[in-house]
Amino acid sequence: MAATQQVPAAVLSDENKATFEQLTAASKDKKVLDAKDEVITHGFIVNRHKNNVSLQILDQHNWSGNPVPSYPQTIVVSQDPIEFKHHGPLPEGSKGGVVYADGVDSTTRKWLVYVEAGPIGPVDWNVIEVRLDASGNSSVSVDPVFGGRAEAGNNGDIVVAWFSN
């Protein structure tokens, strides 16, 4: 996997902070904690690709739990988020990763939910798990070649992510 640039959450622009707060607030109404030894993480993804390009799912990995139903296959350009749910058993909880990209050739860029922007290629899920565990509650990544941005925040059982370039 090529090197990418992680940006500290403190450098989020006011617009991006507002987007994160807006998506988090909207998702709180849908937040669910099932009392049957299961936790449900609600995820919200927004694609704001300036070239009006849809993102396609390329890969996924679930350490604990699974998306129900499956992760969205396509994320179209929209101001409105697309929702997904990830169910996981207690005490392990919900922990998964998904790769979306705007193409499948090696020159196109991808984003991982944890998040990372960079070239498409094999995903080492062991490395991603280590980075995911170390990422804290927010992550921003900028592709140093094409300038694409992937941003995400995790507020306990709510995950939001958005992509732009």
C-alpha positions in Angstrom: 0.0 0.0 0.0 1.4 3.4 -0.9 2.2 6.0 1.7 -0.7 8.4 2.5 -0.9 11.5 4.6 -2.9 11.4 7.8 -4.1 14.8 8.9 -4.7 15.6 12.5 -8.4 16.0 13.3 -7.6 19.5 14.7 -7.0 20.7 11.1 -10.5 20.1 10.0 -12.0 23.1 8.3 -15.1 24.8 9.8 -17.1 23.4 6.8 -15.9 19.8 7.5 -16.5 20.2 11.2 -20.0 21.3 10.4 -20.5 18.4 8.1 -19.4 16.0 10.8 -21.6 17.6 13.4 -24.6 17.6 11.0 -24.2 13.9 10.2 -23.7 12.9 13.8 -26.7 14.9 14.9 -28.9 13.3 12.2 -27.7 9.9 13.1 -28.4 10.2 16.8 -32.1 9.8 16.0 -31.3 6.4 14.4 -28.9 5.1 17.1 -29.8 1.7 18.5 -28.4 -0.5 21.2 -30.1 -3.8 21.2 -30.6 -5.4 24.6 -30.2 -8.9 23.2 -26.4 -9.1 23.7 -25.8 -7.3 20.4 -24.6 -3.8 19.5 -25.7 -2.0 16.3 -23.4 0.6 14.9 -25.1 3.0 12.4 -22.8 4.2 9.7 -23.5 7.1 7.3 -21.4 7.7 4.2 -21.5 10.8 1.9 -19.8 10.9 -1.5 -19.0 14.5 -2.6 -16.7 13.7 -5.5 -16.4 16.8 -7.6 -16.4 14.9 -10.9 -19.8 13.3 -10.1 -18.3 9.8 -9.9 -20.0 7.0 -7.9 -17.9 4.9 -5.5 -18.1 1.1 -5.8 -17.4 -1.4 -3.1 -14.1 -3.4 -3.7 -13.4 -5.3 -0.5 -14.5 -5.6 3.1 -13.4 -7.3 6.3 -15.3 -7.9 9.5 -13.3 -8.6 12.7 -16.4 -8.7 14.9 -20.0 -8.7 13.6 -21.3 -8.1 10.1 -23.2 -5.4 8.1 -26.9 -6.1 8.0 -27.9 -5.9 5.3 -24.6 -5.8 3.3 -22.6 -2.6 2.9 -24.0 -0.5 0.1 -22.5 -1.6 -3.2 -22.5 1.9 -4.7 -22.2 5.3 -3.1 -23.6 7.9 -5.5 -22.6 11.6 -5.4 -25.1 13.3 -3.1 -25.4 15.7 -0.2 -27.5 13.1 1.6 -25.8 10.3 3.5 -26.3 6.6 2.7 -26.9 4.6 5.8 -25.5 1.2 6.8 -25.7 -0.9 10.0 -23.1 -3.2 11.4 -24.2 -5.7 14.0 -21.8 -7.2 16.5 -22.0 -9.4 19.6 -21.2 -8.1 23.1 -18.7 -7.8 24.6 -16.6 -7.7 21.3 -18.8 -5.1 19.7 -19.0 -4.0 16.1 -15.7 -3.8 14.1 -15.4 -3.9 10.4 -13.7 -2.3 7.4 -14.8 -1.6 3.9 -13.0 -0.4 0.7 -14.8 1.9 -1.7 -13.2 3.3 -4.9 -14.2 5.2 -8.0 -12.7 2.6 -10.3 -10.8 -0.7 -10.3 -7.6 0.1 -12.1 -4.3 0.8 -10.3 -4.3 4.5 -11.1 -7.6 5.2 -9.4 -7.8 6.1 -5.7 -9.6 4.4 -2.8 -10.7 5.2 0.7 -10.9 2.8 3.7 -13.4 3.4 6.4 -10.7 4.0 9.1 -9.9 6.3 6.8 -7.1 6.3 4.4 -6.8 7.8 0.9 -4.4 6.2 -1.5 -3.9 4.0 -4.6 -5.9 0.9 -5.2 -4.1 -2.3 -4.4 -4.2 -5.3 -2.0 -5.4 -4.5 1.5 -3.5 -5.9 4.4 -6.4 -6.2 6.9 -4.0 -6.9 9.8 -2.3 -3.5 9.2 -5.7 -1.8 8.8 -6.8 -3.3 12.2 -3.7 -1.9 13.9 -4.2 1.5 12.3 -8.0 1.4 13.2 -7.2 0.6 16.8 -4.7 3.5 17.0 -6.9 6.0 15.1 -9.0 7.4 18.0 -12.4 8.8 17.3 -11.7 10.7 14.1 -9.5 10.3 11.0 -8.7 12.4 8.0 -6.6 11.3 5.1 -5.4 13.3 2.0 -4.2 11.5 -1.1 -0.8 13.2 -1.8 -1.0 12.5 -5.5 -4.6 13.4 -6.5 -5.8 15.4 -3.4 -8.8 13.3 -2.6 -9.9 13.5 1.0 -11.5 10.8 3.2 -12.8 11.9 6.6 -14.5 9.9 9.3 -15.6 10.2 12.9 -16.7 7.7 15.4 -18.9 8.8 18.3 -19.3 5.4 20.1 -22.0 3.6 18.1 -22.3 6.2 15.3 -19.9 6.3 12.4 -19.9 9.0 9.7 -17.6 9.2 6.7 -17.5 11.5 3.7 -15.3 11.7 0.6 -14.4 14.7 -1.5 -11.7 15.9 -3.9 
